[in-house]
Amino acid sequence: MISALHPLRYRNFALIWSAALLSNVGSWMQTVAVGVYVTARTGRPGWTGLVAAAAFLPIGLLSPLGGVMADRLDRRLWLFVTTTGETAFAVCLTVLAATGHATPAVVTVLVFGGGAMAAVGFPAYQALLPDLVPVDELGSAISLSSAQFNMGRVIGPALAGLAIIAGGYAWAFAINAGSFFAVLIALVLVRLPDLGARVPAASLWQRLAEGGRATFANPPARLAVGLISAVALTASPFIALVPAVALEEFASKATGTSVLITAQGIGAVAGALALTPLTHRYGRRRVLLADLVAVCLSLAAYGMAPNLWVGACALVLVGASYIGVLAGCNTIVQLNAPGAVRGRMLGIYMMALGILYPIGALAQGAIANAVGIRAVTVGGAALLLALVATVLPRHIPDHLDGGTLAGRPDQTTMTSAGD
């Protein structure tokens, strides 16, 4: 697993990675606090799915626009602007919660606003990664970024539970607002070469269409988009329904939610760190197929778990395999995306995830109101497994690394942290 840590040798990546870790801890504190707050106030899984959809729906709606901006503007500056916007929404949520005015509807609106800022900024963050490390370290950088995100998932829920018990929901929201400043400081300190002006003559719609054509004309990138769409609709909604599972199936509120999300995060960190050495040994295709099968089986086990601790153990396995699927698909897009359209191709990829995950969360939440969360979770896993067994093996090529980054015009000389 040591090879997965190599990108941290580079100063720029280490700065952004460390700041993003602190920010993600705060974001997961807010995610857990919001889910528990809305579930406790309403007692309805449908509301839990709605607030989760509000956070992720902007990804589907606005990620292509964020991709256009990432290809047109200075990516670091654009990320600074959007992070400032996320900070503002987090501050508003904190103030309203502290003053007792945070109704479920208001919380949902503010979560949507913060999600919108993240959606238009995240393609710039993703597109920056190949400028922070050499091309042969890109896969490891993406896996390490996934590990960082899920380390926040491990630490954040535990801190959220403590914050809710000690000072209420407003404390969790306030810590999240403060955590964004770590990213802002890192963006000021990072050193990137001038890549030249990006002032295209084409219109917004023309550039969006260009990104779409580039994505779907590339077989590996097209596969990644299709695969993440299926996963987002069938498997991913379990994330949104964790607070409802903890409350309704395991009779636990803040503590149960934190335990389950932390368990998933522990598995995801381990899975992300293991992804690079496993890929080097067995190849990207075999690892991706293995992760797909594993996420289906472990998710079904989670849906049938008799108690909180068995469910947590199952979620460790879910987290490890699920992050392998997400990081694997993301790496496929990155490795096949030329620098000139990288932001837009990533925007298309995130649009698929962002549209279908909230649709799946809303649908599964509504169905769960009628038939129960366990049946919905197991059913989604079975549907994905059927797709994996009957369709995907014939459509995943033996080689998924396109190699287009090797000759990209904006590849720069990297400097190690110790240089």
C-alpha positions as CSV (number, residue, x, y, z in Angstrom):
1,M,0.0,0.0,0.0
2,I,3.0,2.3,0.3
3,S,2.8,3.0,-3.5
4,A,-0.6,4.6,-2.9
5,L,1.1,7.3,-0.7
6,H,3.6,8.4,-3.3
7,P,1.7,11.5,-4.5
8,L,2.1,13.1,-1.1
9,R,5.8,13.6,-2.0
10,Y,4.7,16.5,-4.2
11,R,4.1,19.8,-2.4
12,N,1.1,21.1,-4.3
13,F,-0.8,17.8,-4.0
14,A,0.1,17.5,-0.3
15,L,-1.3,21.0,0.4
16,I,-4.6,20.4,-1.5
17,W,-5.0,16.9,-0.1
18,S,-4.5,18.0,3.5
19,A,-6.8,21.0,3.2
20,A,-9.5,18.8,1.5
21,L,-9.2,16.3,4.3
22,L,-10.0,19.0,7.0
23,S,-12.9,20.3,4.8
24,N,-14.3,16.8,4.3
25,V,-14.3,16.2,8.0
26,G,-16.5,19.3,8.4
27,S,-18.7,18.4,5.5
28,W,-19.3,14.9,6.9
29,M,-20.2,16.4,10.2
30,Q,-22.8,18.5,8.5
31,T,-24.0,15.6,6.4
32,V,-24.6,13.4,9.4
33,A,-26.1,16.3,11.5
34,V,-28.5,17.3,8.7
35,G,-29.6,13.7,8.1
36,V,-30.2,13.0,11.8
37,Y,-31.9,16.4,12.3
38,V,-34.4,16.0,9.4
39,T,-35.1,12.3,10.3
40,A,-35.7,13.2,14.0
41,R,-38.0,16.2,13.0
42,T,-40.1,14.3,10.5
43,G,-39.7,10.6,11.2
44,R,-40.0,9.9,7.4
45,P,-37.3,8.2,5.2
46,G,-38.7,10.2,2.3
47,W,-37.5,13.4,3.9
48,T,-34.1,11.8,4.6
49,G,-33.9,11.0,0.9
50,L,-35.0,14.5,-0.1
51,V,-32.3,16.3,1.9
52,A,-29.7,13.9,0.5
53,A,-31.0,14.6,-3.0
54,A,-30.8,18.3,-2.4
55,A,-27.1,18.0,-1.7
56,F,-26.4,15.9,-4.8
57,L,-28.9,17.0,-7.4
58,P,-26.9,20.1,-8.2
59,I,-24.0,17.8,-9.3
60,G,-26.2,16.5,-12.0
61,L,-27.6,19.8,-13.0
62,L,-24.5,22.0,-12.8
63,S,-21.4,19.8,-13.1
64,P,-21.3,20.3,-16.9
65,L,-21.3,24.0,-16.4
66,G,-18.6,23.6,-13.8
67,G,-16.6,21.6,-16.4
68,V,-16.9,24.4,-18.9
69,M,-15.7,26.9,-16.3
70,A,-12.8,24.6,-15.4
71,D,-11.6,24.5,-19.0
72,R,-12.1,28.2,-19.5
73,L,-10.9,29.9,-16.3
74,D,-8.0,29.6,-14.0
75,R,-8.9,26.4,-12.1
76,R,-7.4,27.5,-8.8
77,L,-9.2,30.8,-8.8
78,W,-12.5,29.3,-9.8
79,L,-12.2,26.7,-7.0
80,F,-11.4,29.6,-4.6
81,V,-14.6,31.4,-5.6
82,T,-16.9,28.3,-5.3
83,T,-15.4,27.3,-2.0
84,T,-16.2,30.8,-0.7
85,G,-19.8,30.3,-1.8
86,E,-19.9,26.9,0.1
87,T,-18.7,28.7,3.2
88,A,-21.4,31.3,3.0
89,F,-24.2,28.7,2.8
90,A,-22.7,26.8,5.8
91,V,-22.6,30.0,7.8
92,C,-26.3,30.7,7.1
93,L,-27.2,27.1,8.1
94,T,-25.3,27.6,11.4
95,V,-27.0,30.9,12.2
96,L,-30.5,29.6,11.5
97,A,-29.9,26.4,13.5
98,A,-28.5,28.4,16.4
99,T,-31.6,30.7,16.4
100,G,-34.1,27.9,16.0
101,H,-35.2,28.9,12.5
102,A,-33.8,25.8,10.6
103,T,-37.0,24.1,9.5
104,P,-36.5,20.9,7.4
105,A,-37.6,22.9,4.3
106,V,-35.1,25.7,5.0
107,V,-32.3,23.1,5.7
108,T,-33.0,21.5,2.4
109,V,-32.8,24.8,0.5
110,L,-29.5,25.7,2.2
111,V,-28.1,22.2,1.5
112,F,-29.1,22.6,-2.1
113,G,-27.3,26.0,-2.3
114,G,-24.1,24.5,-0.8
115,G,-24.4,21.6,-3.2
116,A,-24.7,24.0,-6.1
117,M,-21.4,25.7,-5.2
118,A,-19.7,22.3,-4.8
119,A,-21.1,21.1,-8.2
120,V,-19.7,24.0,-10.2
121,G,-16.4,23.9,-8.3
122,F,-15.6,20.1,-8.1
123,P,-14.8,19.7,-11.8
124,A,-12.0,22.3,-11.3
125,Y,-10.7,20.3,-8.3
126,Q,-10.7,17.1,-10.3
127,A,-9.2,18.7,-13.4
128,L,-6.4,20.1,-11.2
129,L,-5.1,16.6,-10.1
130,P,-3.1,15.9,-13.3
131,D,-1.4,19.3,-12.8
132,L,-0.4,18.4,-9.2
133,V,1.4,15.0,-9.9
134,P,3.2,13.4,-12.8
135,V,1.0,11.3,-15.1
136,D,2.3,8.0,-13.8
137,E,1.2,9.0,-10.3
138,L,-2.3,10.0,-11.4
139,G,-4.1,6.8,-10.5
140,S,-2.5,6.8,-7.1
141,A,-3.5,10.5,-6.6
142,I,-7.1,9.7,-7.5
143,S,-7.1,6.7,-5.1
144,L,-5.5,8.8,-2.4
145,S,-8.1,11.6,-2.9
146,S,-10.8,9.0,-2.5
147,A,-9.1,7.8,0.7
148,Q,-9.0,11.4,2.0
149,F,-12.7,11.9,1.3
150,N,-13.5,8.7,3.2
151,M,-11.1,9.5,6.1
152,G,-13.4,12.5,6.5
153,R,-16.3,10.1,6.5
154,V,-14.6,8.2,9.3
155,I,-13.7,11.1,11.5
156,G,-16.6,13.4,10.7
157,P,-19.5,11.2,11.9
158,A,-17.8,10.6,15.2
159,L,-17.2,14.3,15.8
160,A,-20.8,15.0,14.6
161,G,-22.1,12.7,17.3
162,L,-20.0,14.5,19.9
163,A,-21.0,17.9,18.7
164,I,-24.7,17.1,18.7
165,I,-24.5,15.7,22.2
166,A,-22.3,18.5,23.5
167,G,-23.8,21.6,21.9
168,G,-26.5,20.7,19.4
169,Y,-26.7,20.7,15.6
170,A,-25.4,24.2,15.2
171,W,-22.0,23.2,16.5
172,A,-21.6,20.6,13.8
173,F,-22.7,23.2,11.2
174,A,-20.3,25.8,12.6
175,I,-17.3,23.4,12.4
176,N,-18.1,22.7,8.8
177,A,-18.2,26.4,8.0
178,G,-14.8,26.9,9.6
179,S,-13.3,23.9,7.8
180,F,-13.6,25.5,4.4
181,F,-11.0,28.0,5.3
182,A,-8.3,25.3,5.1
183,V,-9.1,24.9,1.4
184,L,-9.0,28.6,0.8
185,I,-5.6,28.9,2.5
186,A,-4.2,25.9,0.6
187,L,-5.3,27.5,-2.7
188,V,-3.4,30.6,-1.9
189,L,-0.2,28.7,-1.0
190,V,-0.2,26.2,-3.9
191,R,2.2,27.0,-6.8
192,L,1.1,26.2,-10.3
193,P,2.6,27.3,-13.7
194,D,0.7,29.6,-16.0
195,L,-1.0,27.4,-18.4
196,G,-2.0,30.2,-20.7
197,A,-5.3,32.0,-21.3
198,R,-8.4,30.0,-21.8
199,V,-10.7,32.4,-23.7
200,P,-12.6,30.3,-26.3
201,A,-14.5,31.8,-29.2
202,A,-17.2,29.1,-28.9
203,S,-20.5,29.6,-27.0
204,L,-21.3,27.9,-23.8
205,W,-23.6,25.4,-25.5
206,Q,-21.0,24.7,-28.2
207,R,-18.4,23.9,-25.5
208,L,-20.9,21.7,-23.6
209,A,-21.6,19.8,-26.8
210,E,-17.9,19.5,-27.5
211,G,-17.3,17.9,-24.1
212,G,-20.2,15.5,-24.6
213,R,-18.9,14.4,-28.0
214,A,-15.4,13.9,-26.6
215,T,-16.8,11.8,-23.8
216,F,-19.0,9.5,-25.8
217,A,-16.6,9.2,-28.7
218,N,-14.1,7.6,-26.2
219,P,-15.0,4.0,-25.4
220,P,-13.4,3.7,-21.9
221,A,-14.9,7.1,-20.8
222,R,-18.3,6.1,-22.3
223,L,-18.1,2.9,-20.3
224,A,-17.3,4.8,-17.1
225,V,-20.2,7.1,-17.5
226,G,-22.6,4.2,-18.2
227,L,-21.3,2.1,-15.3
228,I,-21.5,4.9,-12.8
229,S,-25.0,5.6,-13.9
230,A,-26.1,2.1,-13.1
231,V,-24.4,2.1,-9.8
232,A,-25.8,5.5,-8.8
233,L,-29.4,4.4,-9.5
234,T,-29.2,0.9,-7.8
235,A,-26.5,0.9,-5.1
236,S,-25.6,4.5,-4.2
237,P,-29.0,5.4,-2.5
238,F,-28.0,3.3,0.5
239,I,-25.9,6.3,1.5
240,A,-28.8,8.6,1.8
241,L,-30.9,6.1,3.7
242,V,-28.3,5.4,6.4
243,P,-29.9,7.7,9.0
244,A,-33.3,6.1,8.4
245,V,-31.8,2.6,8.7
246,A,-30.2,3.5,12.0
247,L,-33.4,5.0,13.4
248,E,-36.0,2.6,12.1
249,E,-34.3,-0.7,11.8
250,F,-31.7,-0.5,14.6
251,A,-33.5,1.9,16.9
252,S,-30.6,4.3,17.2
253,K,-30.4,7.9,16.1
254,A,-27.2,10.0,16.3
255,T,-25.0,7.2,17.6
256,G,-26.3,4.6,15.1
257,T,-25.9,6.9,12.1
258,S,-22.3,7.8,13.1
259,V,-21.4,4.1,13.6
260,L,-22.7,3.1,10.2
261,I,-21.2,6.0,8.3
262,T,-17.9,5.5,10.1
263,A,-17.9,1.8,9.3
264,Q,-18.4,2.6,5.6
265,G,-15.6,5.2,5.8
266,I,-13.1,2.8,7.3
267,G,-13.8,0.3,4.6
268,A,-13.5,3.0,1.9
269,V,-10.2,4.2,3.2
270,A,-8.8,0.7,3.2
271,G,-10.3,0.0,-0.2
272,A,-8.9,3.2,-1.7
273,L,-5.4,2.5,-0.4
274,A,-5.5,-1.0,-1.7
275,L,-6.7,0.0,-5.1
276,T,-3.3,1.0,-6.6
277,P,-1.4,-2.1,-5.7
278,L,-4.3,-4.4,-6.6
279,T,-4.6,-2.7,-10.0
280,H,-0.8,-3.0,-10.6
281,R,-1.0,-6.7,-9.8
282,Y,-4.3,-7.8,-11.4
283,G,-5.2,-5.0,-13.9
284,R,-7.9,-2.4,-13.9
285,R,-10.5,-4.6,-15.6
286,R,-10.3,-7.5,-13.1
287,V,-10.3,-5.2,-10.1
288,L,-13.2,-3.2,-11.3
289,L,-15.3,-6.4,-12.0
290,A,-14.4,-7.8,-8.6
291,D,-15.4,-4.6,-6.8
292,L,-18.7,-4.5,-8.6
293,V,-19.6,-8.1,-7.5
294,A,-18.3,-7.4,-4.0
295,V,-20.4,-4.2,-3.6
296,C,-23.6,-6.1,-4.6
297,L,-23.0,-9.0,-2.2
298,S,-22.0,-6.8,0.8
299,L,-24.8,-4.4,0.2
300,A,-27.3,-7.3,0.3
301,A,-25.7,-8.5,3.6
302,Y,-26.1,-5.0,5.0
303,G,-29.8,-5.0,4.0
304,M,-30.4,-8.2,5.9
305,A,-28.3,-7.4,8.9
306,P,-30.1,-8.3,12.2
307,N,-28.5,-5.6,14.3
308,L,-26.4,-2.4,14.2
309,W,-23.0,-4.1,14.6
310,V,-23.6,-6.7,12.0
311,G,-24.8,-3.9,9.7
312,A,-21.6,-1.9,10.5
313,C,-19.4,-4.9,9.6
314,A,-21.2,-5.3,6.3
315,L,-20.8,-1.6,5.6
316,V,-17.0,-1.9,6.0
317,L,-17.1,-4.3,3.0
318,V,-19.5,-2.1,1.2
319,G,-17.2,0.9,1.7
320,A,-14.1,-0.9,0.4
321,S,-15.8,-2.2,-2.8
322,Y,-17.9,0.8,-3.5
323,I,-15.0,3.2,-3.4
324,G,-13.1,0.8,-5.7
325,V,-15.9,1.2,-8.3
326,L,-16.0,5.0,-7.9
327,A,-12.3,5.6,-8.0
328,G,-11.9,3.1,-10.8
329,C,-14.4,4.8,-13.0
330,N,-13.0,8.2,-12.2
331,T,-9.5,7.1,-13.1
332,I,-10.7,5.7,-16.4
333,V,-12.1,9.1,-17.3
334,Q,-9.0,11.0,-16.1
335,L,-6.6,8.7,-18.0
336,N,-8.6,9.2,-21.2
337,A,-9.3,12.9,-21.0
338,P,-7.1,15.3,-23.0
339,G,-6.2,18.5,-21.1
340,A,-8.3,20.8,-23.3
341,V,-11.6,19.0,-22.5
342,R,-10.7,17.4,-19.2
343,G,-13.0,19.6,-17.1
344,R,-16.0,19.0,-19.4
345,M,-15.5,15.2,-19.6
346,L,-15.3,15.1,-15.8
347,G,-18.4,17.3,-15.7
348,I,-20.3,14.8,-17.9
349,Y,-19.2,11.9,-15.7
350,M,-20.3,13.8,-12.5
351,M,-23.5,14.8,-14.1
352,A,-24.4,11.1,-14.5
353,L,-23.7,10.4,-10.9
354,G,-25.4,13.6,-9.7
355,I,-28.6,13.1,-11.6
356,L,-29.2,9.4,-11.0
357,Y,-28.1,9.2,-7.4
358,P,-30.7,11.7,-6.1
359,I,-33.3,10.1,-8.4
360,G,-32.4,6.7,-6.9
361,A,-32.4,8.1,-3.3
362,L,-35.9,9.7,-3.8
363,A,-37.3,6.6,-5.4
364,Q,-35.8,4.1,-2.9
365,G,-36.9,6.4,0.0
366,A,-40.5,6.5,-1.4
367,I,-40.6,2.8,-1.9
368,A,-39.1,2.2,1.5
369,N,-42.1,4.1,3.0
370,A,-44.3,1.3,1.6
371,V,-42.2,-1.9,1.7
372,G,-39.4,-1.2,4.1
373,I,-35.8,-0.1,3.8
374,R,-34.4,-3.6,4.0
375,A,-36.3,-4.8,0.9
376,V,-35.3,-1.8,-1.1
377,T,-31.6,-2.2,-0.2
378,V,-31.5,-5.9,-1.1
379,G,-33.5,-5.3,-4.2
380,G,-31.1,-2.6,-5.5
381,A,-28.1,-4.9,-4.9
382,A,-29.8,-7.8,-6.7
383,L,-30.6,-5.6,-9.7
384,L,-27.0,-4.3,-10.0
385,L,-25.6,-7.9,-9.6
386,A,-27.9,-9.0,-12.5
387,L,-26.6,-6.2,-14.6
388,V,-23.0,-7.0,-13.8
389,A,-23.4,-10.7,-14.5
390,T,-25.3,-10.4,-17.8
391,V,-24.1,-7.2,-19.5
392,L,-20.9,-5.7,-18.2
393,P,-18.4,-8.5,-18.8
394,R,-19.0,-8.3,-22.6
395,H,-18.5,-4.6,-22.7
396,I,-15.5,-3.9,-20.5
397,P,-12.4,-4.0,-22.7
398,D,-9.2,-5.7,-21.5
399,H,-7.3,-2.4,-21.4
400,L,-8.9,0.7,-19.9
401,D,-5.9,3.1,-19.8
402,G,-6.2,5.4,-22.8
403,G,-2.8,7.1,-22.3
404,T,-4.0,10.4,-23.7
405,L,-2.6,12.3,-20.8
406,A,1.0,11.3,-21.7
407,G,1.0,13.8,-24.5
408,R,-1.3,16.4,-23.1
409,P,-0.1,20.0,-23.7
410,D,-0.6,21.2,-20.1
411,Q,1.5,18.5,-18.4
412,T,4.0,20.3,-16.2
413,T,7.2,19.4,-14.4
414,M,6.3,18.4,-10.9
415,T,8.3,19.3,-7.8
416,S,8.5,17.0,-4.8
417,A,7.7,18.3,-1.4
418,G,11.3,17.8,-0.4
419,D,12.8,19.6,-3.3
